[in-house]
Amino acid sequence: MTKRENFGSRATVIMAMAGSAIGLGNIWRFPFIVGEYGGAAFILVYIVCCFFLSMPILLSESIIGRRTHQGTFGAMNTLAPGSAWKWLGLLTIFSPLIILSYYSVVGGWSFAFLCKALALEFKPENAGAVTAMFGDFSSSTWGPLGCMAIFLVLTALIVYLGVNKGIEKFSKISIPVLFVLIVIIAIYSITLPGSGEGVRYLVKPDFSKLTPRAYAAALGQSFFSLSLGVGTMLTYSSYVRKDENILASAAGTAFFDLLFAILAGFAVMPAVFAAGIAPSSGPGLVFETLPFIFSKMGSGGQIISASVSILFFLTILVAALSSSISMMEVGVAYLVEEKGLYRRKATALLFCVTFVIGALCSLSFGSLSGVKLLGQTIFNFCDRLCSNFLMTVGALLFSLFVGWRMDKAAVKDELTNGGTLKGSARLFPVIYFLVKYVAPVTIAVIFIIGIIG
Ligand code: PHE
């Protein structure tokens, strides 16, 4: 078997993890949730969630992954041999594959809309056909399937190239590029006439909207955005060298993810308000309305506004890819390490599995729209299953594992690199308390409130 690869440096660890974190969740989910649940008041709750609940989970996954240098299944078997914890290992191989399947449908749409933007299809005179263009495309059969296949091929190709030549290299280039792009789009959006209302929508705190559901939404969003509870961060951490500071990389990852989400808010919402459109959630607004807003509002002429559309869909596509590779890597690590498959075979196999499930998700916008699972279309069912249930359960179990099953000395040893990291050692009591008590209890309570509230 070939030698296990490691990420090259602290910066590349953060880039790879931020790559997994920064994705569709930041671009189309975050801005709308913020407005729906009270603007700046929600952002405050979200930041508290990130640092007191999501960070402990990210650290739990980092500790397990780096301790064992194995993927989810192997790690659980090494740390708790012969126990029921292996089911957590198995669950977290299965859940990222489901996410990858429906995520690839949206990844395929981004590819298709990037092509449309390049072909200058988003012209002001076409504005009347806004909804029709997205609706017609997503409900058709072959176009979305072909684009999803292209998105999955790109994902599989990067993963096949390996941890250093594929994932690390892609993230090292894409993350700085993504930040530059989103800043350009945000500046454009904020300078559109009439954008002030959109800025207010994001920054005006409305505490009356902080209902129990808002807390559940903040938690769910922060888990989804930081790719938690499904073993992706665990798997990436298994490629982190023993002398790296995992507390610093986790903090860096959370910081960049949050920053990107806020920038995305300023890229999307001011444009939406400038066009006088009511904000609604989901991919619809991003794919139906934004390209036309950009072309219609065109400050600075047609060329600039057409370029903004191109940059916008490029941003979505690259951000989606940097996340999808992390989802596929979880399964690849399992097949290579536990089943002895070559990387090439493992990626090909996972490509096929996700393509089949993804195809069902894609067709659920068209010919399979009548097929319902628990009252939901296949796409929505997969999304709800993962983001409302599997991620939360996974996150809860990871924190319980590190807090209650692992030896406290081993946890401290891993977080402080054998006691050599003085800062981490000083913070250890607080972090351990968060992992052992605060995170599991709060996650369980919010989870239940979210269901019944
Ligand atoms: N964090 C990614 C996003 O915001 C989604 C994701 C979820 C990635 C789970 C990996 C695992 O889009």
Residues whose N, C-alpha, C, O or C-beta is under 5 A from the ligand:
A	BS01	LIG	S20 A21 I22 G23 L24 G25 N26 F224 S225 L226 S227 T232 S323 S326 M327
